Amino acid sequence: MTVAILFQLILNGLAMGIIYALPALGISLIWNASGLFNFAQGDLLTLGGYIMLTVFGKLNIPFIPAFMITVAAMGLLGYALSQIYFYPMLENKVNPQIILIGTVAFSVFIRNLVLVIWGTTPQTYTNPFGSQVMQIGELYLMPHVIWIVAIVTVLLSLLQYFLRSTMVGIAMRAVAQRQTASWLMGIRNDRMIALTFLLSTSIAAVSGVLISPILPLTPSMGGMIAVKAMAAVLIGGLGSFSGALIGGVAVGIAETIFAAIVDPAYRDIFIFGILVLFLLFRPGGIFKAQVSEKV
C-alpha cells in the first residue's frame, strides 16, 4: 500500500468517523445528564435523515431552511421525549433497566414508523454538497467530506462554548455531576435534562442529514450506526465529549483501512474485536470523564 492510498483511505474514513462521532456525542450528553444509555439514538438519526428527505428532497425547500426545519423538529421530539418519558421515570426512581428497555422499545417504534411512512425501498436525494470529485495531488476528495468536517467543527465549537461559557451550559454540567446538589442550588433539573435531550436529538438530526449523501436511507440503517457510535463512546471514554469525537473518528478510519486491506465483509467484526480489547484492557476508554468533587 502506497502512502497516497493510505491518505486516501484516511480521508474516506474521516467522513464516516465523524458521522459515528455525532451520535456518540449525543449518547454521552444523555449519559452525563441522566446516567442512562439511549439505545434509540441510531434510529433518531435515521428519522432525521428521512425528515430531511421529505423537506428537502420531496418538498424542494432550499437546503439551509430544510436543514433548520429538520433539526428543529428533531429537537422538539427530544424535548417531548424527555418530558413525557425520561424525566418522570428518573423522578420516580424507576429501575434504570426498565428505562433502558423503554429506549429499545422506542427504537423499534421509530423503525416501524419509518417503514410505514416511507417504505422499505432505499431512498436518496440530490447531493446538496455537489458530486464533482476534486483532485489534490494524488488524492481524490468528494465535496461532502469537506462540508461534513466543516459543519461538525463549527457544531462542536459552538457546543463546547455553550457548555463551558454560558450559565445554562454550566448548569447542565452541574446537573450531570450531582443532581441533588444542583437542585439545592436552585437549578431546575427537569429543564436541564430536557435541554440535554433536545441537544442530543438535534445532533442526531445533523448526523442523519450529513450521512444521506454517503449512504442511501433505509429504515434499518440506524441500527449498525448506533452500534458503531456505542463503540466510539466506549473506546473514547464514557461521558467524555472529546473521547466521543476521537473514538468515532478512530472507528471510521480503522474500519475503512481494514476493509481495504482485508475484506469489507469483516469490517464490523474488526470493530467489535477492538471494542472487546478496550473493554478487557482499558474499560475506561481513552479519556475518562473527570468529575470534580469539593467538600
C-alpha atoms as a printed R data frame, in Angstrom:
    type eleno elety resid chain resno       x      y      z
1   ATOM     1    CA   MET     A     1   0.000  0.000  0.000
2   ATOM     2    CA   THR     A     2   1.410  3.371 -1.016
3   ATOM     3    CA   VAL     A     3   1.350  6.490  1.161
4   ATOM     4    CA   ALA     A     4  -1.108  8.144 -1.239
5   ATOM     5    CA   ILE     A     5  -3.543  5.231 -0.944
6   ATOM     6    CA   LEU     A     6  -3.214  5.290  2.847
7   ATOM     7    CA   PHE     A     7  -4.039  9.005  2.973
8   ATOM     8    CA   GLN     A     8  -6.958  8.398  0.617
9   ATOM     9    CA   LEU     A     9  -8.349  5.741  2.957
10  ATOM    10    CA   ILE     A    10  -7.901  8.040  5.941
11  ATOM    11    CA   LEU     A    11  -9.856 10.799  4.181
12  ATOM    12    CA   ASN     A    12 -12.610  8.355  3.260
13  ATOM    13    CA   GLY     A    13 -12.772  7.049  6.812
14  ATOM    14    CA   LEU     A    14 -12.764 10.529  8.304
15  ATOM    15    CA   ALA     A    15 -16.217 11.372  6.968
16  ATOM    16    CA   MET     A    16 -17.754  8.149  8.294
17  ATOM    17    CA   GLY     A    17 -15.882  8.540 11.565
18  ATOM    18    CA   ILE     A    18 -17.396 11.963 12.143
19  ATOM    19    CA   ILE     A    19 -20.826 10.518 11.372
20  ATOM    20    CA   TYR     A    20 -20.220  7.924 14.115
21  ATOM    21    CA   ALA     A    21 -18.891 10.614 16.455
22  ATOM    22    CA   LEU     A    22 -22.045 12.748 16.359
23  ATOM    23    CA   PRO     A    23 -24.482 10.125 17.737
24  ATOM    24    CA   ALA     A    24 -21.706  9.092 20.148
25  ATOM    25    CA   LEU     A    25 -21.673 12.684 21.371
26  ATOM    26    CA   GLY     A    26 -25.454 12.564 21.790
27  ATOM    27    CA   ILE     A    27 -25.149  9.356 23.809
28  ATOM    28    CA   SER     A    28 -22.510 10.974 26.023
29  ATOM    29    CA   LEU     A    29 -24.701 14.032 26.612
30  ATOM    30    CA   ILE     A    30 -27.613 11.900 27.822
31  ATOM    31    CA   TRP     A    31 -25.308  9.694 29.891
32  ATOM    32    CA   ASN     A    32 -23.883 12.734 31.653
33  ATOM    33    CA   ALA     A    33 -27.329 14.180 32.332
34  ATOM    34    CA   SER     A    34 -29.189 11.051 33.424
35  ATOM    35    CA   GLY     A    35 -26.717  8.174 33.753
36  ATOM    36    CA   LEU     A    36 -28.558  6.241 31.042
37  ATOM    37    CA   PHE     A    37 -27.859  4.965 27.548
38  ATOM    38    CA   ASN     A    38 -30.325  5.963 24.855
39  ATOM    39    CA   PHE     A    39 -30.450  2.949 22.550
40  ATOM    40    CA   ALA     A    40 -32.746  4.836 20.173
41  ATOM    41    CA   GLN     A    41 -30.028  7.296 19.147
42  ATOM    42    CA   GLY     A    42 -29.265  5.488 15.880
43  ATOM    43    CA   ASP     A    43 -32.914  5.343 14.858
44  ATOM    44    CA   LEU     A    44 -33.334  9.017 15.725
45  ATOM    45    CA   LEU     A    45 -30.527  9.624 13.232
46  ATOM    46    CA   THR     A    46 -32.487  7.642 10.642
47  ATOM    47    CA   LEU     A    47 -35.654  9.622 11.360
48  ATOM    48    CA   GLY     A    48 -33.743 12.875 10.926
49  ATOM    49    CA   GLY     A    49 -32.466 11.691  7.556
50  ATOM    50    CA   TYR     A    50 -35.974 10.829  6.381
51  ATOM    51    CA   ILE     A    51 -37.391 14.152  7.548
52  ATOM    52    CA   MET     A    52 -34.658 15.874  5.530
53  ATOM    53    CA   LEU     A    53 -35.547 13.636  2.579
54  ATOM    54    CA   THR     A    54 -39.152 14.834  2.782
55  ATOM    55    CA   VAL     A    55 -38.457 18.514  3.373
56  ATOM    56    CA   PHE     A    56 -35.522 18.917  1.003
57  ATOM    57    CA   GLY     A    57 -35.926 16.069 -1.487
58  ATOM    58    CA   LYS     A    58 -39.719 15.944 -1.832
59  ATOM    59    CA   LEU     A    59 -40.952 19.433 -0.962
60  ATOM    60    CA   ASN     A    60 -37.942 21.105 -2.643
61  ATOM    61    CA   ILE     A    61 -37.339 23.535  0.213
62  ATOM    62    CA   PRO     A    62 -33.819 25.025 -0.066
63  ATOM    63    CA   PHE     A    63 -31.113 23.161  1.816
64  ATOM    64    CA   ILE     A    64 -30.416 25.584  4.668
65  ATOM    65    CA   PRO     A    65 -34.114 26.155  5.631
66  ATOM    66    CA   ALA     A    66 -34.740 22.402  5.238
67  ATOM    67    CA   PHE     A    67 -31.742 21.686  7.453
68  ATOM    68    CA   MET     A    68 -33.030 24.073 10.128
69  ATOM    69    CA   ILE     A    69 -36.557 22.624  9.953
70  ATOM    70    CA   THR     A    70 -35.199 19.088 10.362
71  ATOM    71    CA   VAL     A    71 -33.009 19.991 13.343
72  ATOM    72    CA   ALA     A    72 -35.837 21.958 14.993
73  ATOM    73    CA   ALA     A    73 -38.354 19.130 14.513
74  ATOM    74    CA   MET     A    74 -35.968 16.555 15.978
75  ATOM    75    CA   GLY     A    75 -35.080 18.877 18.847
76  ATOM    76    CA   LEU     A    76 -38.765 19.267 19.742
77  ATOM    77    CA   LEU     A    77 -39.130 15.480 19.608
78  ATOM    78    CA   GLY     A    78 -36.240 15.092 22.050
79  ATOM    79    CA   TYR     A    79 -37.746 17.694 24.395
80  ATOM    80    CA   ALA     A    80 -41.114 15.939 24.333
81  ATOM    81    CA   LEU     A    81 -39.452 12.554 24.879
82  ATOM    82    CA   SER     A    82 -37.641 13.804 27.987
83  ATOM    83    CA   GLN     A    83 -40.775 15.415 29.455
84  ATOM    84    CA   ILE     A    84 -43.116 12.520 28.729
85  ATOM    85    CA   TYR     A    85 -40.849  9.557 29.416
86  ATOM    86    CA   PHE     A    86 -37.335 10.056 30.787
87  ATOM    87    CA   TYR     A    87 -37.660 12.694 33.496
88  ATOM    88    CA   PRO     A    88 -40.854 11.281 35.094
89  ATOM    89    CA   MET     A    89 -39.110  7.894 35.229
90  ATOM    90    CA   LEU     A    90 -35.988  9.391 36.798
91  ATOM    91    CA   GLU     A    91 -38.021 11.497 39.224
92  ATOM    92    CA   ASN     A    92 -39.931  8.429 40.423
93  ATOM    93    CA   LYS     A    93 -36.677  6.429 40.693
94  ATOM    94    CA   VAL     A    94 -37.804  3.726 38.296
95  ATOM    95    CA   ASN     A    95 -35.344  0.866 37.829
96  ATOM    96    CA   PRO     A    96 -32.783  2.031 35.218
97  ATOM    97    CA   GLN     A    97 -33.058 -1.316 33.431
98  ATOM    98    CA   ILE     A    98 -36.741 -0.643 32.772
99  ATOM    99    CA   ILE     A    99 -35.909  2.792 31.368
100 ATOM   100    CA   LEU     A   100 -33.276  1.251 29.078
101 ATOM   101    CA   ILE     A   101 -35.792 -1.322 27.842
102 ATOM   102    CA   GLY     A   102 -38.085  1.591 27.079
103 ATOM   103    CA   THR     A   103 -35.424  3.181 24.855
104 ATOM   104    CA   VAL     A   104 -35.125 -0.113 22.970
105 ATOM   105    CA   ALA     A   105 -38.918 -0.152 22.536
106 ATOM   106    CA   PHE     A   106 -38.800  3.447 21.293
107 ATOM   107    CA   SER     A   107 -36.100  2.431 18.821
108 ATOM   108    CA   VAL     A   108 -38.344 -0.327 17.449
109 ATOM   109    CA   PHE     A   109 -41.252  2.126 17.275
110 ATOM   110    CA   ILE     A   110 -39.240  4.639 15.231
111 ATOM   111    CA   ARG     A   111 -38.038  1.930 12.848
112 ATOM   112    CA   ASN     A   112 -41.563  0.717 12.207
113 ATOM   113    CA   LEU     A   113 -42.860  4.287 11.882
114 ATOM   114    CA   VAL     A   114 -40.283  4.912  9.158
115 ATOM   115    CA   LEU     A   115 -41.340  1.665  7.447
116 ATOM   116    CA   VAL     A   116 -44.996  2.706  7.448
117 ATOM   117    CA   ILE     A   117 -44.411  6.275  6.226
118 ATOM   118    CA   TRP     A   118 -41.500  5.908  3.800
119 ATOM   119    CA   GLY     A   119 -41.469  2.189  2.954
120 ATOM   120    CA   THR     A   120 -38.617 -0.292  2.685
121 ATOM   121    CA   THR     A   121 -37.011  0.890 -0.573
122 ATOM   122    CA   PRO     A   122 -33.646  2.648 -0.083
123 ATOM   123    CA   GLN     A   123 -34.044  6.326 -0.912
124 ATOM   124    CA   THR     A   124 -31.683  9.136 -1.806
125 ATOM   125    CA   TYR     A   125 -31.900 12.764 -2.827
126 ATOM   126    CA   THR     A   126 -29.664 15.115 -4.765
127 ATOM   127    CA   ASN     A   127 -26.355 15.632 -3.004
128 ATOM   128    CA   PRO     A   128 -26.595 19.237 -1.730
129 ATOM   129    CA   PHE     A   129 -22.812 19.482 -1.433
130 ATOM   130    CA   GLY     A   130 -22.136 18.637 -5.077
131 ATOM   131    CA   SER     A   131 -20.855 15.478 -6.740
132 ATOM   132    CA   GLN     A   132 -17.828 16.783 -8.649
133 ATOM   133    CA   VAL     A   133 -14.740 14.923 -7.434
134 ATOM   134    CA   MET     A   134 -11.836 17.202 -6.516
135 ATOM   135    CA   GLN     A   135  -8.249 16.126 -7.078
136 ATOM   136    CA   ILE     A   136  -5.471 17.328 -4.783
137 ATOM   137    CA   GLY     A   137  -2.226 15.808 -5.980
138 ATOM   138    CA   GLU     A   138  -2.798 12.059 -5.867
139 ATOM   139    CA   LEU     A   139  -5.792 12.362 -3.573
140 ATOM   140    CA   TYR     A   140  -9.431 12.428 -4.668
141 ATOM   141    CA   LEU     A   141 -11.890 14.213 -2.439
142 ATOM   142    CA   MET     A   142 -15.673 14.429 -2.552
143 ATOM   143    CA   PRO     A   143 -17.126 17.855 -1.622
144 ATOM   144    CA   HIS     A   144 -19.325 16.375  1.102
145 ATOM   145    CA   VAL     A   145 -16.221 15.313  3.061
146 ATOM   146    CA   ILE     A   146 -15.090 18.941  3.330
147 ATOM   147    CA   TRP     A   147 -18.578 20.100  4.247
148 ATOM   148    CA   ILE     A   148 -19.018 17.378  6.857
149 ATOM   149    CA   VAL     A   149 -15.729 18.269  8.539
150 ATOM   150    CA   ALA     A   150 -16.552 21.999  8.425
151 ATOM   151    CA   ILE     A   151 -20.115 21.633  9.743
152 ATOM   152    CA   VAL     A   152 -19.091 19.300 12.559
153 ATOM   153    CA   THR     A   153 -16.147 21.530 13.528
154 ATOM   154    CA   VAL     A   154 -18.460 24.548 13.835
155 ATOM   155    CA   LEU     A   155 -21.082 22.481 15.685
156 ATOM   156    CA   LEU     A   156 -18.603 21.117 18.216
157 ATOM   157    CA   SER     A   157 -17.043 24.543 18.754
158 ATOM   158    CA   LEU     A   158 -20.450 26.071 19.469
159 ATOM   159    CA   LEU     A   159 -21.390 23.173 21.748
160 ATOM   160    CA   GLN     A   160 -18.110 23.450 23.654
161 ATOM   161    CA   TYR     A   161 -18.617 27.190 24.090
162 ATOM   162    CA   PHE     A   162 -22.216 26.662 25.205
163 ATOM   163    CA   LEU     A   163 -21.324 24.026 27.814
164 ATOM   164    CA   ARG     A   164 -18.299 25.843 29.268
165 ATOM   165    CA   SER     A   165 -19.010 29.558 28.849
166 ATOM   166    CA   THR     A   166 -22.749 30.077 29.366
167 ATOM   167    CA   MET     A   167 -24.813 29.908 32.557
168 ATOM   168    CA   VAL     A   168 -27.182 27.348 31.053
169 ATOM   169    CA   GLY     A   169 -24.315 25.161 29.890
170 ATOM   170    CA   ILE     A   170 -22.651 25.311 33.309
171 ATOM   171    CA   ALA     A   171 -25.995 24.404 34.899
172 ATOM   172    CA   MET     A   172 -26.260 21.397 32.582
173 ATOM   173    CA   ARG     A   173 -22.792 20.250 33.624
174 ATOM   174    CA   ALA     A   174 -23.720 20.737 37.276
175 ATOM   175    CA   VAL     A   175 -26.783 18.518 36.865
176 ATOM   176    CA   ALA     A   176 -24.579 15.933 35.141
177 ATOM   177    CA   GLN     A   177 -22.235 15.838 38.140
178 ATOM   178    CA   ARG     A   178 -24.658 15.966 41.081
179 ATOM   179    CA   GLN     A   179 -28.403 16.281 40.515
180 ATOM   180    CA   THR     A   180 -29.279 16.674 44.200
181 ATOM   181    CA   ALA     A   181 -26.656 19.368 44.807
182 ATOM   182    CA   SER     A   182 -27.663 21.265 41.677
183 ATOM   183    CA   TRP     A   183 -31.322 21.146 42.743
184 ATOM   184    CA   LEU     A   184 -30.378 22.556 46.161
185 ATOM   185    CA   MET     A   185 -28.573 25.390 44.368
186 ATOM   186    CA   GLY     A   186 -31.793 26.322 42.577
187 ATOM   187    CA   ILE     A   187 -31.182 24.642 39.210
188 ATOM   188    CA   ARG     A   188 -34.244 23.100 37.562
189 ATOM   189    CA   ASN     A   189 -33.068 19.575 36.852
190 ATOM   190    CA   ASP     A   190 -36.074 18.792 34.674
191 ATOM   191    CA   ARG     A   191 -35.325 21.736 32.378
192 ATOM   192    CA   MET     A   192 -31.629 20.852 32.112
193 ATOM   193    CA   ILE     A   193 -32.371 17.218 31.288
194 ATOM   194    CA   ALA     A   194 -34.980 18.309 28.741
195 ATOM   195    CA   LEU     A   195 -32.438 20.644 27.142
196 ATOM   196    CA   THR     A   196 -29.909 17.799 27.050
197 ATOM   197    CA   PHE     A   197 -32.353 15.589 25.167
198 ATOM   198    CA   LEU     A   198 -33.177 18.463 22.826
199 ATOM   199    CA   LEU     A   199 -29.481 18.862 22.002
200 ATOM   200    CA   SER     A   200 -28.983 15.110 21.656
201 ATOM   201    CA   THR     A   201 -31.809 14.595 19.165
202 ATOM   202    CA   SER     A   202 -30.773 17.742 17.273
203 ATOM   203    CA   ILE     A   203 -27.281 16.265 16.915
204 ATOM   204    CA   ALA     A   204 -28.887 13.034 15.682
205 ATOM   205    CA   ALA     A   205 -30.730 15.084 13.053
206 ATOM   206    CA   VAL     A   206 -27.456 16.661 11.907
207 ATOM   207    CA   SER     A   207 -25.965 13.170 11.628
208 ATOM   208    CA   GLY     A   208 -28.896 11.992  9.517
209 ATOM   209    CA   VAL     A   209 -28.572 14.962  7.183
210 ATOM   210    CA   LEU     A   210 -24.812 14.510  6.771
211 ATOM   211    CA   ILE     A   211 -24.934 10.764  6.190
212 ATOM   212    CA   SER     A   212 -27.554 10.991  3.439
213 ATOM   213    CA   PRO     A   213 -25.041 11.955  0.701
214 ATOM   214    CA   ILE     A   214 -22.861  8.964  1.707
215 ATOM   215    CA   LEU     A   215 -25.353  6.137  2.264
216 ATOM   216    CA   PRO     A   216 -28.884  5.521  0.921
217 ATOM   217    CA   LEU     A   217 -31.557  5.936  3.571
218 ATOM   218    CA   THR     A   218 -33.085  2.680  4.826
219 ATOM   219    CA   PRO     A   219 -35.280  2.082  7.894
220 ATOM   220    CA   SER     A   220 -32.675 -0.217  9.485
221 ATOM   221    CA   MET     A   221 -29.551  1.858  8.819
222 ATOM   222    CA   GLY     A   222 -29.572  3.377 12.297
223 ATOM   223    CA   GLY     A   223 -29.032  0.024 13.991
224 ATOM   224    CA   MET     A   224 -25.462 -0.554 12.828
225 ATOM   225    CA   ILE     A   225 -24.585  3.139 13.092
226 ATOM   226    CA   ALA     A   226 -25.767  3.051 16.718
227 ATOM   227    CA   VAL     A   227 -23.505  0.072 17.369
228 ATOM   228    CA   LYS     A   228 -20.534  1.946 15.891
229 ATOM   229    CA   ALA     A   229 -21.475  5.005 17.973
230 ATOM   230    CA   MET     A   230 -21.593  2.852 21.110
231 ATOM   231    CA   ALA     A   231 -18.158  1.515 20.206
232 ATOM   232    CA   ALA     A   232 -16.915  5.096 19.763
233 ATOM   233    CA   VAL     A   233 -18.298  6.055 23.187
234 ATOM   234    CA   LEU     A   234 -16.698  3.105 24.971
235 ATOM   235    CA   ILE     A   235 -13.390  3.400 23.125
236 ATOM   236    CA   GLY     A   236 -13.172  7.169 23.591
237 ATOM   237    CA   GLY     A   237 -14.352  7.130 27.193
238 ATOM   238    CA   LEU     A   238 -17.882  7.030 28.567
239 ATOM   239    CA   GLY     A   239 -19.091 10.546 29.288
240 ATOM   240    CA   SER     A   240 -16.168 12.290 27.568
241 ATOM   241    CA   PHE     A   241 -17.129 14.602 24.700
242 ATOM   242    CA   SER     A   242 -13.624 14.743 23.242
243 ATOM   243    CA   GLY     A   243 -13.435 10.963 23.658
244 ATOM   244    CA   ALA     A   244 -16.668 10.540 21.669
245 ATOM   245    CA   LEU     A   245 -15.197 12.563 18.803
246 ATOM   246    CA   ILE     A   246 -11.830 10.810 18.808
247 ATOM   247    CA   GLY     A   247 -13.437  7.398 19.275
248 ATOM   248    CA   GLY     A   248 -15.797  7.960 16.341
249 ATOM   249    CA   VAL     A   249 -13.038  9.147 14.024
250 ATOM   250    CA   ALA     A   250 -10.837  6.220 15.105
251 ATOM   251    CA   VAL     A   251 -13.617  3.721 14.388
252 ATOM   252    CA   GLY     A   252 -14.335  5.227 10.955
253 ATOM   253    CA   ILE     A   253 -10.698  5.320  9.843
254 ATOM   254    CA   ALA     A   254  -9.841  1.901 11.300
255 ATOM   255    CA   GLU     A   255 -12.736  0.103  9.630
256 ATOM   256    CA   THR     A   256 -12.043  1.796  6.273
257 ATOM   257    CA   ILE     A   257  -8.375  0.777  6.270
258 ATOM   258    CA   PHE     A   258  -9.210 -2.743  7.460
259 ATOM   259    CA   ALA     A   259 -11.877 -3.153  4.766
260 ATOM   260    CA   ALA     A   260  -9.384 -2.098  2.081
261 ATOM   261    CA   ILE     A   261  -6.597 -4.368  3.310
262 ATOM   262    CA   VAL     A   262  -8.554 -7.477  4.295
263 ATOM   263    CA   ASP     A   263 -12.217 -7.736  3.265
264 ATOM   264    CA   PRO     A   264 -15.166 -5.304  3.598
265 ATOM   265    CA   ALA     A   265 -17.343 -8.191  4.792
266 ATOM   266    CA   TYR     A   266 -15.339 -8.393  8.038
267 ATOM   267    CA   ARG     A   267 -15.184 -4.701  8.904
268 ATOM   268    CA   ASP     A   268 -17.840 -4.982 11.621
269 ATOM   269    CA   ILE     A   269 -16.110 -7.982 13.209
270 ATOM   270    CA   PHE     A   270 -12.892 -5.963 13.300
271 ATOM   271    CA   ILE     A   271 -14.553 -3.085 15.182
272 ATOM   272    CA   PHE     A   272 -16.153 -5.470 17.663
273 ATOM   273    CA   GLY     A   273 -12.753 -7.068 18.218
274 ATOM   274    CA   ILE     A   274 -11.207 -3.675 19.036
275 ATOM   275    CA   LEU     A   275 -14.126 -2.926 21.352
276 ATOM   276    CA   VAL     A   276 -13.618 -6.185 23.245
277 ATOM   277    CA   LEU     A   277  -9.897 -5.421 23.643
278 ATOM   278    CA   PHE     A   278 -10.698 -1.993 25.089
279 ATOM   279    CA   LEU     A   279 -13.259 -3.463 27.475
280 ATOM   280    CA   LEU     A   280 -10.715 -6.040 28.657
281 ATOM   281    CA   PHE     A   281  -7.606 -3.898 28.972
282 ATOM   282    CA   ARG     A   282  -8.834 -0.281 29.190
283 ATOM   283    CA   PRO     A   283 -12.520 -0.309 30.165
284 ATOM   284    CA   GLY     A   284 -12.473  3.417 30.914
285 ATOM   285    CA   GLY     A   285 -11.632  4.217 27.293
286 ATOM   286    CA   ILE     A   286  -9.001  6.630 26.017
287 ATOM   287    CA   PHE     A   287 -10.368  9.569 28.024
288 ATOM   288    CA   LYS     A   288 -12.208  9.069 31.274
289 ATOM   289    CA   ALA     A   289 -14.758 11.730 32.134
290 ATOM   290    CA   GLN     A   290 -13.458 13.543 35.173
291 ATOM   291    CA   VAL     A   291 -15.874 14.669 37.859
292 ATOM   292    CA   SER     A   292 -14.680 17.289 40.334
293 ATOM   293    CA   GLU     A   293 -15.660 16.831 43.966
294 ATOM   294    CA   LYS     A   294 -15.472 19.507 46.663
295 ATOM   295    CA   VAL     A   295 -16.104 19.246 50.393
